Amino acid sequence: MLKIYKFYLSTFALLFMCITALAQVNFGTVKGTIKTSDGASAEAVEVTIKGIANTTADKSGNYTLKNVPAGTYTVTARLVGLAPASGQVTVTAGSTAVLDLALQASNQQLKEVVVSGGKKNKYFAKESQFVSKMPLNNLENPQVYSVIAKELLADQLVTNFDDALRNAPGIDKLWSSSGRGGDGAGYFSLRGFAVQPTLVNGLPGLTNGSLDVSNVERIEVLKGPSGTLYGSSLISYGGLINTVTKQPFDNKMVEVNYTAGSYGLNRITADVNTPLDADHKVLFRMNAAYHDESSFQDAGFRKSRFFAPSLAYKVNEKLSFLFNAQFLISDGTNPTMLFFNRSYPLRTTTLDGLGYDNRKSYTSNALSMSNPVTTVQAQMNYKISDEWNSQTIVSRGTAKSKGYYTYLFEGVASVNNVPVSGNGIFSRYITNQNSTTETTDIQQNFTGDFKIGNMRNRIVAGLDYYLATSINNSSNYALFGSVNPLVPAAENLTSQAADNAIATAGYGGNTRSTQSIYSAYVSDVFNITPALSAMASLRIDHFRNAGLSVAAANRYGQTALSPKFGLVYQVIQDQLSVFGNYMNGFKNVAPINQLVGGANVITTFDPEHANQLEAGIKSDLFDGKLSGSLSYYDIKVSNIVLSTGLNQYTQGGDQYSKGFEAQIIANPFDGFNIIAGYSKNKSKLTNAGANVQGRRPVAAGPEDLVNLWLSYKISHGAAKGLGFGFGGNYAGENSIVNDATVGVFTLPSYTILNASASYATGAFTFGLKLDNLTDKEYYKGWTTLEPMRPRTFSGSIGYRF
């Protein structure tokens, strides 16, 4: 392995020297800081040299314009609602010119502009540094992604992560966070495949519970296989979910918010930001949340305490450090899910026939589980030159599951002791979870932005080491009563009764397994012309399966290559582009101990591979007032490992997933914002068992999904600061069981409507929200049935100073 890494390092060093040697120095850089008239940093200000370069000031008001030809230019800073500020600068080849600008407005006036709704198209993010592991404008990126901004979450009074994801086209919940070890986060369908929110700031961020939204700057939903830049362990063939956290900025700010609502919702959040030294080189931010909530069912609760400190230290103009941490302590009952039998015909294939009462939890508050989660990230950024930057990152995460986990599984009926069908009676199983998942990730990235002749290159080259360790000391699953939805009965659901059942089942023993991945990747976005750009990327990934409790035969390694290509042509520069891509995703499959001829046999498998072709258009029209994308994609996954029976697997299945997605983010007039999306997905399995051949996979979710949110905030007159919001989601029919042997259980389509009202005056904000206006009864599932919340009401009050 050391030889492999020496080869990687030598290759990248050679590449670095060759590209640097070719880079011409006919271009320079302009940088500076945008401040308000009272000296505070002004963020989100658009900075441009007309026809040459443009960017957006960061939270500290800093901006950088790269690859500016030698000459004298006018630099302009603009923010809707304020007068622009301009200044002249002379750029010389191979050097950096500094120009600071001041807006003719105080910090308080700047806040009022944003609060009153003057910020144009506030739900749209022009640029992301995570999607392609480099700063890249959306119109230049051949990959489709959706951004859920913190402004949208604030307008919707969102208090949980699952509700936040409703705003991204093409994504739908399969089931809620179960809290159990290893895979306790929620599952969602995306482009026909199951995906979990496993990335924080582009790095591993596993959780056995639900993420808290108080520290969310934005959520990025990347569409399509993304193995080339993100590997195989934390993504799906349909895409990935990356949570970007709030970072320190150069200003003092304190914001507190209290939210109360239906079913015992009691939530307090605080956001504190401040410089820690006189020179403002050390910046600190803390986000915290206190959350208590009961279930809408007859039992169930969730309590969580969340702290997220962040520290930024700018040593000098070249060197800076960033530290992020998140500490989540949660306790609660796992959500009620009815697991259908997957081997025998269902007793009924309709909700009416099942007779399930969605207000019944079939658990008690005594059967709870805690899920402490810790994530720590440390980052060092070093500016090698005006064209090259180095980024070194270390990430460490720990997710634990401790306590009772229960689920309900449909039993089978039998004739002469031979199972023939499901009997509609659900056996309750319980385990005492005691497991820990630990992750370590180390990355070294070099990013460059330079020109070779007239061709601009933006490149990232990196090395990535990922280690995941699973430690499991949980009990075996114990039978703990049964549930007949048609004949409710009283049960003894105390912790003492649970302990007695678990003692009879015994413990499964201590296990410890590890998976490590060594990777190297390179990606280059180069402008063939100012309007035409291409992306070429490649990753090599070496996977190792090991662990103290893993048998020697299971210790296995395999290597996979993952390419990615894309083309973008800007039909109207910085306004309208057409794009196409080829993207690859893969999955390293660990050896499986399965039954063959009545004996346990260790079976190894080749990596699975997903290949996507996609084409579409992106827009940022009318001075940013109308943005969006239209795309058609075609994904084929080959070499799928399929389950053919209890503890029996085979490789060779294929899955096809095709679809269309559309998203619009608009600001037609002052204060009015729209975000809307539609997706249609067709998925089927081939080369599979006869029971699922040609059928839609149950992880694919509904074929049709619609999301819509309209908001209007009055920015002038006596009613200034008053706002309203309305929208919702539509989901088509969803076959949560789809099997020739078992049957087809289809959930009906549904439409959920939500509304909000808000008022902002001075430092105060007030909000009201009504979710599920029509009190619609609806369900989610993935060979399971989970009831969703009925109508809920919440109100909030916030103060910022």
Secondary structure as GFF3:
##gff-version 3
##sequence-region A 1 801
A	DSSP	alpha_helix	2	22	.	.	.	ID=ss1
A	DSSP	beta_strand	27	35	.	.	.	ID=ss2
A	DSSP	beta_strand	46	49	.	.	.	ID=ss3
A	DSSP	beta_strand	53	56	.	.	.	ID=ss4
A	DSSP	beta_strand	62	69	.	.	.	ID=ss5
A	DSSP	beta_strand	71	78	.	.	.	ID=ss6
A	DSSP	beta_strand	85	91	.	.	.	ID=ss7
A	DSSP	beta_strand	96	98	.	.	.	ID=ss8
A	DSSP	beta_strand	101	102	.	.	.	ID=ss9
A	DSSP	alpha_helix	107	115	.	.	.	ID=ss10
A	DSSP	beta_strand	127	128	.	.	.	ID=ss11
A	DSSP	beta_strand	136	137	.	.	.	ID=ss12
A	DSSP	three_ten_helix	138	140	.	.	.	ID=ss13
A	DSSP	beta_strand	145	149	.	.	.	ID=ss14
A	DSSP	alpha_helix	150	155	.	.	.	ID=ss15
A	DSSP	alpha_helix	161	164	.	.	.	ID=ss16
A	DSSP	three_ten_helix	165	167	.	.	.	ID=ss17
A	DSSP	beta_strand	171	175	.	.	.	ID=ss18
A	DSSP	beta_strand	187	190	.	.	.	ID=ss19
A	DSSP	beta_strand	193	195	.	.	.	ID=ss20
A	DSSP	beta_strand	199	200	.	.	.	ID=ss21
A	DSSP	beta_strand	203	204	.	.	.	ID=ss22
A	DSSP	three_ten_helix	213	215	.	.	.	ID=ss23
A	DSSP	beta_strand	216	223	.	.	.	ID=ss24
A	DSSP	alpha_helix	227	230	.	.	.	ID=ss25
A	DSSP	beta_strand	239	245	.	.	.	ID=ss26
A	DSSP	beta_strand	253	261	.	.	.	ID=ss27
A	DSSP	beta_strand	265	275	.	.	.	ID=ss28
A	DSSP	beta_strand	282	294	.	.	.	ID=ss29
A	DSSP	beta_strand	301	314	.	.	.	ID=ss30
A	DSSP	beta_strand	319	332	.	.	.	ID=ss31
A	DSSP	beta_strand	338	339	.	.	.	ID=ss32
A	DSSP	alpha_helix	351	354	.	.	.	ID=ss33
A	DSSP	beta_strand	369	370	.	.	.	ID=ss34
A	DSSP	beta_strand	373	383	.	.	.	ID=ss35
A	DSSP	beta_strand	388	415	.	.	.	ID=ss36
A	DSSP	beta_strand	418	452	.	.	.	ID=ss37
A	DSSP	beta_strand	455	472	.	.	.	ID=ss38
A	DSSP	beta_strand	478	483	.	.	.	ID=ss39
A	DSSP	alpha_helix	495	505	.	.	.	ID=ss40
A	DSSP	beta_strand	511	527	.	.	.	ID=ss41
A	DSSP	beta_strand	532	546	.	.	.	ID=ss42
A	DSSP	three_ten_helix	552	554	.	.	.	ID=ss43
A	DSSP	beta_strand	556	572	.	.	.	ID=ss44
A	DSSP	beta_strand	576	587	.	.	.	ID=ss45
A	DSSP	beta_strand	592	596	.	.	.	ID=ss46
A	DSSP	beta_strand	599	603	.	.	.	ID=ss47
A	DSSP	beta_strand	608	621	.	.	.	ID=ss48
A	DSSP	beta_strand	626	645	.	.	.	ID=ss49
A	DSSP	beta_strand	648	666	.	.	.	ID=ss50
A	DSSP	beta_strand	672	686	.	.	.	ID=ss51
A	DSSP	three_ten_helix	698	700	.	.	.	ID=ss52
A	DSSP	beta_strand	704	713	.	.	.	ID=ss53
A	DSSP	beta_strand	722	731	.	.	.	ID=ss54
A	DSSP	beta_strand	734	739	.	.	.	ID=ss55
A	DSSP	beta_strand	743	747	.	.	.	ID=ss56
A	DSSP	beta_strand	750	761	.	.	.	ID=ss57
A	DSSP	beta_strand	764	771	.	.	.	ID=ss58
A	DSSP	beta_strand	779	780	.	.	.	ID=ss59
A	DSSP	beta_strand	784	787	.	.	.	ID=ss60
A	DSSP	beta_strand	792	800	.	.	.	ID=ss61
###
